[in-house]
Amino acid sequence: SKDLKGAMEILIEQKRKKLSTVEKLDEHMDFASQLIFAQNRGDLTAENVNQCVLEMMIAAPDTLSVTLFFMLMLIAEHPTVEEEMMKEIETVMGKQELQS
């Protein structure tokens, strides 16, 4: 747990440095970025940020299957979205075989 916490702190610091050098913030506004900015405003402590990100990483496997289920159900209910996704996959992958 201590090793994981240390690794998470390193990753958050790398994210913080990346945010300080980007030109357009809107392209990099994910959950971790929002937490870092909340800390910069004084709304959260560094420990709060580290704990939130760590909990998201640990909780992710438990919620991933449910998230994937709902994502696949929504795609199945919206065939035009599925077509657009397939076009994008073909554009990016070309003739390469898809891998997990």
PLY file of the C-alpha trace (Angstrom):
ply
format ascii 1.0
element vertex 100
property float x
property float y
property float z
element edge 99
property int vertex1
property int vertex2
end_header
0.00 0.00 0.00
2.87 2.36 0.84
4.56 1.60 -2.51
1.30 2.20 -4.38
0.77 5.49 -2.56
4.32 6.60 -3.42
3.88 5.67 -7.06
0.59 7.58 -7.17
2.27 10.68 -5.75
4.91 10.50 -8.49
2.24 10.18 -11.20
0.26 13.12 -9.79
3.41 15.26 -9.73
4.10 14.33 -13.37
0.52 15.32 -14.24
0.95 18.61 -12.36
4.12 19.41 -14.36
2.40 18.51 -17.64
-0.53 20.81 -16.82
1.85 23.68 -16.17
3.26 23.43 -19.71
0.18 22.83 -21.88
-1.16 25.62 -24.06
-4.83 24.56 -24.14
-6.11 23.33 -20.81
-9.49 22.23 -22.14
-7.83 19.30 -23.93
-6.35 18.03 -20.65
-9.22 18.53 -18.19
-9.73 15.08 -16.77
-10.60 14.09 -13.21
-7.01 14.26 -11.93
-6.58 17.71 -13.49
-9.72 18.96 -11.79
-8.41 17.70 -8.44
-5.03 19.38 -8.99
-6.71 22.70 -9.81
-8.91 22.36 -6.73
-5.74 21.96 -4.68
-4.22 25.02 -6.39
-7.31 27.03 -5.38
-6.98 25.81 -1.80
-10.14 23.68 -1.90
-8.20 20.43 -1.35
-4.92 19.42 0.24
-2.23 17.41 -1.56
-3.23 14.45 0.62
-6.87 14.83 -0.52
-5.79 14.77 -4.17
-3.54 11.73 -3.66
-6.26 9.86 -1.77
-8.94 10.59 -4.39
-6.77 9.41 -7.27
-5.64 6.33 -5.33
-9.25 5.41 -4.53
-10.22 5.85 -8.18
-7.43 3.48 -9.22
-8.33 0.87 -6.62
-12.08 1.08 -7.21
-11.83 0.99 -11.00
-11.74 -2.81 -11.47
-14.95 -3.21 -9.44
-16.88 -0.70 -11.49
-15.30 -1.39 -14.87
-17.52 -4.34 -15.73
-20.69 -2.36 -14.98
-19.42 0.62 -16.98
-18.55 -1.57 -19.97
-21.96 -3.25 -19.83
-23.79 0.09 -19.97
-21.45 1.40 -22.68
-22.14 -1.65 -24.85
-25.90 -1.38 -24.23
-25.86 2.30 -25.28
-23.85 1.49 -28.40
-26.32 -1.29 -29.28
-29.21 1.16 -28.89
-27.56 3.76 -31.18
-26.45 2.07 -34.43
-25.26 5.35 -35.99
-22.82 5.81 -33.09
-21.62 2.24 -33.62
-21.05 2.96 -37.32
-19.03 6.08 -36.50
-16.95 4.14 -33.97
-16.23 1.41 -36.52
-15.21 4.01 -39.11
-12.81 5.59 -36.64
-11.33 2.21 -35.71
-10.83 1.41 -39.40
-9.25 4.84 -40.00
-6.80 4.41 -37.14
-6.06 0.70 -37.53
-6.25 0.33 -41.30
-5.69 -3.32 -42.23
-4.05 -4.17 -38.89
-5.72 -6.87 -36.84
-7.42 -5.61 -33.67
-5.95 -6.77 -30.36
-7.25 -6.42 -26.84
0 1
1 2
2 3
3 4
4 5
5 6
6 7
7 8
8 9
9 10
10 11
11 12
12 13
13 14
14 15
15 16
16 17
17 18
18 19
19 20
20 21
21 22
22 23
23 24
24 25
25 26
26 27
27 28
28 29
29 30
30 31
31 32
32 33
33 34
34 35
35 36
36 37
37 38
38 39
39 40
40 41
41 42
42 43
43 44
44 45
45 46
46 47
47 48
48 49
49 50
50 51
51 52
52 53
53 54
54 55
55 56
56 57
57 58
58 59
59 60
60 61
61 62
62 63
63 64
64 65
65 66
66 67
67 68
68 69
69 70
70 71
71 72
72 73
73 74
74 75
75 76
76 77
77 78
78 79
79 80
80 81
81 82
82 83
83 84
84 85
85 86
86 87
87 88
88 89
89 90
90 91
91 92
92 93
93 94
94 95
95 96
96 97
97 98
98 99
